[in-house]
Amino acid sequence: MKKVLALILVVVLAAAAFAGCSAPAAQESASTQPSEAATTEATDSTESAAPAAADGDLTIGIALMDYNYTFFQDMLAAAKMEAEAQGVKLVDVDGGNDVQQQLEGVEDMITGSHINALILNPVDSAAIGTATLQANEAGIPVVTVDIRSEEGEVVAHVASDNKDIGRQSAEMAVETLKEKNGSETGTVLVVGMDQITSVRDRTEGFMEYMEQYPDIEIIKQDPVNYVVEGSQELVTNLLQTYPEGKLDIIFGGNSTNAMGAFAAVEAAGRTDVLIQGVDDDPVELEAIEKGDIFLSTIVQSPTDMGKLAVQIAVAAAKGEEITEKEVATELTLVNKDNIAEFYEAYNANQAALEPYKS
């Protein structure tokens, strides 16, 4: 029988971390371009407490998890570029990976910037419900992107198929174990983050796929904090428990966990442990290109997420009905075999986004 070791640590959100945090002032991106119709299919108008405005008078608010990461920098840049194309204003708040900071920033956008629609990428799916409900009460349509809100009403959710990210990663892990060990056997560590819905779904997809391989031992453990140092410390400790030859692959459910695992494995000088990640963080891509222990990453499209979220938000702000409630974006598995081709498309995309990055 397959052994699944549930070593999940309880995530602790210290109340002290929420005290005394002030939200950054919303930053405004004004457009001078003519408006274009949102590509999201819309039909009849729906009633909203927020009055519809002319295109040039629309203000869209966007609150992302943390600007320190390339993924969210690209998402924001794409949102700014699309807002310019749509002829609307965009105000944005950096969540700073802090629940209270994000909540206060959203409140400021609702009451101070008088936004017509809100795009949310939550620091915490449960905690952000307060902001979603506040927007609902104000008649402001909400679009979630990448991570869901566990409370309140949203007009649409834009994200990758996160369970499919897990399944694709698991499929490659199985193929790698067959090559490495001669059969579908070995030990795999899954590093997740259960309070973030997208990462939780990836973990579930990974483990569900692995259920058909009873000789592969799965260890699941989550770091306490959503930072690279948290996952690095976690994996460093586990490498002591699983010495040379006892651990084959580590799947990091997001770039933070994958990079932390990679740092720990490199620091320990271990070449027997391979890393799988998610997203296109430059550290991950460089490690894959190097071709030693970083096996692969599943790349989402933060550019598409930012663009589509703005298109839907604009349509909703105009009072249009959004008929597509779940909007899936593209996934690309990147490994040493296709890294050169991926870089060509990646560099072209970064060049297009660069004028919209501060």
C-alpha positions in Angstrom: 0.0 0.0 0.0 1.2 3.5 -0.8 2.5 5.4 2.2 1.4 9.0 2.4 3.1 10.7 5.3 1.1 13.7 6.3 3.7 15.9 8.0 1.7 19.1 7.5 2.7 21.9 9.8 -0.1 24.2 11.1 0.2 27.6 9.5 0.4 30.2 12.2 -0.8 33.7 11.4 0.4 35.8 14.3 -2.0 38.5 15.3 0.9 40.7 16.0 1.8 40.6 12.3 -1.5 42.3 11.6 -1.1 45.2 14.1 0.1 48.6 13.0 0.3 47.8 9.3 -0.5 50.7 7.0 -1.5 50.2 3.4 0.5 51.8 0.6 -1.3 54.5 -1.2 -3.0 53.4 -4.4 -1.0 54.1 -7.5 -2.8 55.4 -10.5 -2.1 54.5 -14.1 -4.0 56.8 -16.5 -4.7 56.0 -20.1 -4.8 58.2 -23.1 -5.7 55.4 -25.6 -9.2 54.9 -27.1 -11.3 52.2 -25.4 -11.7 48.8 -26.9 -14.4 46.2 -26.2 -13.4 43.6 -23.7 -13.0 40.2 -25.3 -15.0 38.5 -22.5 -18.3 37.5 -23.9 -21.1 39.6 -22.4 -24.8 39.8 -22.9 -27.5 41.8 -21.2 -26.8 44.3 -18.5 -27.1 43.5 -14.9 -28.2 45.7 -12.1 -25.4 47.1 -9.9 -25.4 49.6 -7.0 -22.4 51.3 -8.7 -23.6 53.4 -11.6 -22.1 52.6 -15.0 -19.6 55.3 -16.2 -18.3 56.3 -19.6 -15.1 54.5 -20.6 -12.8 57.4 -19.8 -14.3 57.7 -16.4 -13.9 54.1 -15.3 -11.4 53.3 -12.6 -10.3 49.7 -12.0 -8.6 48.7 -8.7 -6.2 45.8 -8.5 -4.7 44.3 -5.4 -2.0 41.7 -5.9 -0.3 39.5 -3.3 3.3 40.7 -3.4 5.2 42.8 -5.9 8.5 41.2 -4.8 7.9 38.3 -7.2 8.3 38.3 -11.0 5.0 36.6 -11.4 3.0 39.4 -9.9 5.2 42.1 -11.5 4.3 40.6 -14.9 0.6 40.3 -14.0 0.5 44.0 -12.9 2.4 45.2 -16.0 -0.1 43.3 -18.2 -3.0 44.8 -16.3 -1.6 48.3 -16.9 -1.0 47.6 -20.6 -4.6 46.4 -21.0 -6.1 49.3 -19.0 -4.3 51.7 -21.4 -5.7 49.8 -24.4 -9.2 49.9 -22.8 -8.9 53.6 -22.1 -9.5 53.3 -18.3 -7.6 54.2 -15.2 -6.0 51.6 -13.0 -5.1 52.0 -9.4 -3.0 49.3 -7.7 -2.0 48.2 -4.2 0.8 45.9 -3.2 -0.4 43.4 -0.7 3.1 42.9 0.5 2.3 39.3 1.5 0.5 40.8 4.5 -3.2 40.2 5.0 -3.9 43.4 6.9 -2.0 45.5 4.5 -3.9 44.2 1.6 -7.3 44.6 3.3 -6.5 48.2 4.2 -5.3 48.9 0.7 -8.5 47.6 -0.8 -10.6 49.6 1.6 -8.8 52.7 0.6 -9.5 51.9 -3.1 -13.2 51.4 -2.4 -13.7 54.5 -0.2 -10.9 56.8 -1.5 -10.3 56.0 -5.2 -14.0 55.2 -5.8 -13.2 52.3 -8.1 -15.8 50.9 -10.5 -14.5 47.3 -10.4 -12.0 45.4 -8.3 -9.5 42.7 -9.2 -8.3 40.6 -6.2 -5.3 38.3 -6.0 -5.5 37.4 -2.3 -2.7 37.0 0.2 -5.0 34.7 2.1 -8.2 33.2 0.5 -10.2 33.2 3.7 -9.1 36.6 5.1 -9.7 38.4 1.8 -13.4 37.6 2.2 -13.8 40.8 4.2 -12.7 42.9 1.2 -14.9 40.9 -1.2 -17.9 41.4 1.0 -17.2 45.1 1.3 -17.0 45.5 -2.4 -20.2 43.5 -2.8 -22.0 45.9 -0.4 -20.7 48.9 -2.3 -22.0 47.4 -5.6 -18.5 47.0 -7.0 -18.0 43.9 -9.2 -15.1 41.7 -8.1 -12.8 39.6 -10.3 -10.4 37.2 -8.6 -7.2 36.2 -10.3 -5.0 33.1 -9.6 -6.3 32.7 -6.0 -9.9 32.6 -5.0 -11.8 34.4 -2.3 -13.6 32.0 0.1 -16.4 34.5 0.8 -18.4 37.0 -1.2 -19.6 37.1 -4.8 -17.3 37.4 -7.7 -18.3 37.9 -11.4 -15.4 35.7 -12.6 -12.3 33.9 -11.6 -9.2 34.0 -13.9 -6.6 31.3 -13.2 -4.7 28.4 -14.5 -6.2 24.9 -14.0 -4.2 24.4 -10.8 -5.0 20.7 -10.4 -3.7 20.2 -13.9 -0.4 21.8 -12.9 -0.2 19.2 -10.2 -1.1 16.4 -12.5 1.4 17.4 -15.2 4.2 17.7 -12.6 3.3 14.3 -11.2 3.4 12.7 -14.6 6.9 14.0 -15.2 8.0 12.9 -11.8 6.8 9.4 -12.5 8.7 9.4 -15.8 11.8 10.6 -14.1 11.6 8.0 -11.3 11.3 5.3 -14.0 14.5 6.5 -15.6 16.3 7.0 -12.3 15.2 3.9 -10.4 14.3 1.5 -13.2 10.6 1.5 -12.2 7.8 3.6 -10.7 9.4 3.5 -7.3 11.0 6.2 -5.0 10.3 8.9 -2.6 8.8 12.3 -3.4 8.5 15.3 -1.1 5.6 17.7 -1.8 6.0 21.2 -0.4 2.7 23.1 -0.5 0.8 25.9 1.2 -2.7 24.9 2.1 -4.1 28.3 3.0 -3.5 29.4 -0.6 -6.2 27.8 -2.8 -4.1 27.6 -6.0 -1.2 25.9 -4.3 -3.6 23.6 -2.4 -5.2 22.5 -5.7 -1.8 21.8 -7.3 -0.9 19.6 -4.3 -4.2 17.8 -4.6 -3.7 17.3 -8.4 -0.2 15.9 -7.8 -1.2 13.5 -5.1 -4.3 12.3 -6.9 -2.2 11.4 -9.9 0.3 9.5 -7.7 -2.4 7.3 -6.2 -2.1 5.0 -9.1 1.6 4.3 -8.2 1.5 2.6 -4.8 5.3 2.1 -4.7 6.0 5.8 -4.8 6.2 7.1 -1.2 4.8 10.7 -0.9 5.8 13.0 1.9 3.8 16.2 2.2 4.9 19.1 4.4 4.2 22.8 4.3 6.5 25.6 5.5 5.2 27.9 8.2 5.7 31.1 6.1 5.1 31.9 2.5 8.7 33.0 1.9 11.7 31.4 0.2 13.5 31.2 3.6 10.6 29.3 5.1 10.7 26.5 2.5 14.5 26.5 2.5 14.6 25.9 6.3 11.9 23.2 6.0 13.8 21.3 3.3 17.2 21.7 5.0 15.8 19.9 8.0 14.2 17.2 6.0 17.4 16.5 4.1 18.8 15.4 7.5 15.9 13.0 7.9 16.3 11.7 4.3 20.1 11.3 3.7 21.7 10.4 0.4 19.7 7.9 -1.7 16.5 8.2 0.4 14.8 11.1 -1.4 14.4 11.4 -5.1 12.3 14.4 -6.1 10.9 17.6 -4.4 7.8 19.2 -5.9 7.4 22.8 -4.9 3.8 23.9 -5.4 4.9 27.5 -6.2 8.0 29.3 -7.2 8.7 30.3 -3.5 8.7 26.7 -2.3 10.6 25.4 -5.3 13.3 28.1 -5.0 13.6 27.4 -1.2 14.0 23.7 -1.9 16.6 24.3 -4.6 18.6 26.6 -2.3 18.5 23.9 0.5 19.6 21.1 -1.9 22.4 23.1 -3.4 23.7 24.2 0.0 23.7 20.6 1.2 25.7 19.6 -1.9 23.1 17.0 -2.8 23.0 15.8 -6.4 20.6 12.9 -5.8 17.5 15.1 -5.3 15.8 16.6 -8.2 13.5 19.7 -8.0 10.2 20.5 -9.8 8.6 23.9 -9.6 5.9 26.2 -10.8 6.1 29.5 -12.7 8.9 31.3 -14.6 11.0 32.9 -11.9 14.4 33.7 -13.4 16.2 31.6 -10.7 14.1 28.5 -11.7 14.8 29.1 -15.5 18.5 29.5 -14.9 18.6 26.4 -12.9 16.8 24.4 -15.5 19.1 25.7 -18.2 22.1 24.7 -16.1 20.6 21.2 -16.2 21.8 19.5 -13.0 19.2 19.2 -10.3 16.3 21.5 -11.3 14.2 19.2 -13.5 11.2 21.2 -14.7 8.7 23.9 -14.0 5.1 24.4 -15.1 4.8 28.0 -16.3 1.5 29.8 -16.0 0.7 33.0 -17.9 0.5 36.0 -15.5 0.4 38.2 -18.5 -2.8 36.5 -19.7 -4.2 36.6 -16.2 -3.6 40.4 -15.8 -5.0 41.2 -19.3 -8.1 39.0 -19.0 -8.9 40.2 -15.5 -8.9 43.8 -16.7 -11.1 43.0 -19.7 -13.6 41.3 -17.5 -13.5 44.0 -14.8 -14.1 46.7 -17.5 -17.1 44.8 -18.9 -18.5 44.3 -15.5 -18.0 48.0 -14.6 -20.1 48.9 -17.7 -22.9 46.8 -16.3 -22.5 43.9 -18.8 -23.3 40.3 -17.7 -20.2 38.1 -17.5 -21.2 34.7 -18.8 -17.9 32.9 -18.4 -17.4 32.5 -14.7 -14.2 30.3 -14.8 -11.5 31.6 -17.2 -8.6 29.2 -17.7 -5.2 30.4 -18.9 -2.4 28.6 -20.7 0.2 26.3 -19.1 3.6 25.4 -20.5 5.9 22.6 -19.1 9.5 23.8 -19.4 12.5 21.5 -19.1 16.0 21.4 -20.5 14.6 20.1 -23.8 12.6 23.2 -24.6 14.2 25.9 -22.5 15.7 27.7 -25.5 12.4 27.9 -27.4 10.7 29.1 -24.2 13.3 31.8 -23.6 12.6 33.2 -27.1 8.9 33.7 -26.3 9.6 34.8 -22.7 12.1 37.5 -23.7 9.7 38.9 -26.3 6.9 39.0 -23.7 9.2 40.7 -21.2 10.2 43.4 -23.7 6.5 44.2 -24.3 5.8 44.5 -20.6 8.9 46.5 -19.7 7.4 50.0 -20.4 4.7 49.2 -17.8 7.0 48.1 -15.0 8.0 50.8 -12.4 
